Amino acid sequence: MGWSGVESPGRGSEWDGTQWSSLPGEFEGPGNANLQSFVADGTDLYVGGRFETIDEQPFNGIAKWDGNMWTSLGSGVLGGSVSSMALHDRKLYVTGGFDTADLNSSSNFGIYHLEPLPDRSVFIRLANPDFSSSGEFRVRVLTEGDRQITMQTSADLVTWLPLTTETTMGGVFDFVESISGSPIRKFYRAALEE
């Protein structure tokens, strides 16, 4: 049993759906530079092991690959290598045989605090929908602060068409659409514009 078609399995490899290829970059360090631990966080890959540089830039045993470039995690670890990592609650827990983590005295254990994720928790709520006898559909759009909202409609919940884009004032926007003729099945939703 072994690796097939990979130049350097100790450097780490990625699968593109068809074939294996080595991670980019030239890892160098004392003795035999190698990677020993991997943790994925969305599209970012954290690698740890026994290396001091990648493409002659200092990384010291730990680095992040974002699909385009390598980034250091502070000063890395000194006096050894990273053997395992775990990610929890935007913290990267690192263990191995090292003396220092990011220039702080550390006995084989360190925690690297990752950047917080962007806040995507803005709410949008549709309240008090009403279809009047005069042929108007009304709904109040509620959100946080002044936001651009696009009202959309669909007849099948698959294809959505924009109706209007408005800015909420103090988190409120009253949407009104006149529907002439006999009522037809329509669905509405509000989308937050970035």
N, C-alpha and C positions, 0 to 999 in steps of 0.2 A: 504494500500500500504506500502511496506517496503522491506528490504533486505532479500533475502533468500539464505541460505548456506554460508553466510559471517560471520566470527567470530566477526570482529570489523570494521564496515563500517567507523568509524571516523578515522581509520588508513589508509584507502585507500586500494583498491582492484584491482587486475588485472585479466583479462579474457584471458585464454589460448586457446580459441576456443571451449572448452568443459565445463569448469567450472570456477567459481570465486575462488580466493584465496587471502588472505591478503598479502599486501606487506611485505617483510621480515624485521625483526628488531623490537626491543622493544622500542617504543616511550614513553618517560617519561618527565614530566614537572610539572609545578604548576597546581594543581587542576586536571582537566580532560584533559590530553594531547590528541590532535587531529589534523588531517590535514584538511585544509580549502581550499587549492588551489593547482592546478596541471597544469603544462605546459610541453608539450613534445617537444623535439628538436632532431629529428632523433631517435636514440635509447636511448637517455638520457631522464630521467623524473625528473623534478624539482618539489619539494613539499614544500609547506609552510603551517604554522599553528601555533598552540600553543604547543610547545615542547622544551625542553632544551637538551635532549640527545637521541641518538639512540644506543641501546646496550651499554649504559653507556659511550658513547663517546660524547663530546660536539658538538652540531650543532646549537643550538639557533634559532629555528623557521624556518630554511630553509636548504634544502639539495638536493643533486643530486644523483639519483639512475641510474647506467649505466647498469643494468641487472645482475651485479655481486656483487657490493659493493656500500656503501654510501660514499659520499664525501662531505666535508663541503664547504661552500661558504664563504671564509674569516672567520670572527668572527660571522657571522650571524646577527640577530637582537636582541637587548636587550630592556627590558622594555615593553614587549608586545608580539604581535603575527603578523604573516603575514595573510592577508585575501584574497588578490588577486595578481595575477602575469600576466604579458604579455611579450612576447618575440618579439623583433624587432631589426633587423640589429645587431645581436650578442650582444644585451644588454637585460638583464632581468630586467624589471621594476616591482618593488615590492611596494605594499601598504598594510596598516594595521594600527594597533594601537601600535606603538613602538617609542622609543626615540632615538635609536642608530642603525645605519646600518654599519657593519664592523668597529666598534669603532669610527665612525664619527657621530657627532650630527646630528640627522635627525628627522624631525617631520612627522612621518607616511608615508614616501616615500623614496625609495632608488633605485639606479640603480647599478646592478652588471654587469661588463663587462666580457663577456664570451671570451674564447680563440678563436682566428680566426680559421676559417676552413682551412684545407690544400689547397694550391693553385693547382688546377687541370686544370688551364686554358692554359696549353701548347698546342699550335696549331700544327697541321700537315696538310700540303697542298700538293696535287699532282698537278704538273704543266707540261705543254707542252707534253701531251701524244702523242706518234707517233708510227704508225705501218709501218715499212719500207717495201719496195718491196723485200728486201732480207730475210724477215721473222723474223725480230726482233721487239719486242715491247719495247719502251723506255718511261720512265717517270721520272721526277725529283721530289724528295721528299724534301720538305722544312719544317724546324722546328726551334725552338729556341735552339741555342747552340749545343753542341755535345750530341746527344741522341741515344740510341739503338732503332732501328726501325725494325720491322718484316714485310716483304712484304708477303701478303696472296693472294690467288686466290680462286675463286668459280665459278661454272658453274650455280648455282641456287640461289645465294645470301642467302643461308641458311647454307650450309656446307662450312666452310672456311679452307683451307689447307695452312700451312706455306711454303714459298718458300725459303726465306733466311732472316737472321738477320744480319744487318750491323749497324755500328755507323756512324752517320752523322759527317762530318768534317765541322765545322763552320756553321752548320745548313743545309748542303746540302748533298744529296746522290742521285746518278744517278743509277736507276734500269734498267737493261736490261735483257730480257728473249728471247731466241731463240725459235721460234715456227715453227716446221717443218711440212710439208704437208699442207693440206688445212686449212684455218683459222677456228677456232672453237670459239663459244661464250665463253668468259672468262671475269670475273670481277676481279678487283684488289682493294686492300685497303692496307693502311699502319697502323700498330698498334704500339703504343708507349710501350716499355718494361719498367716496373717499376724497 
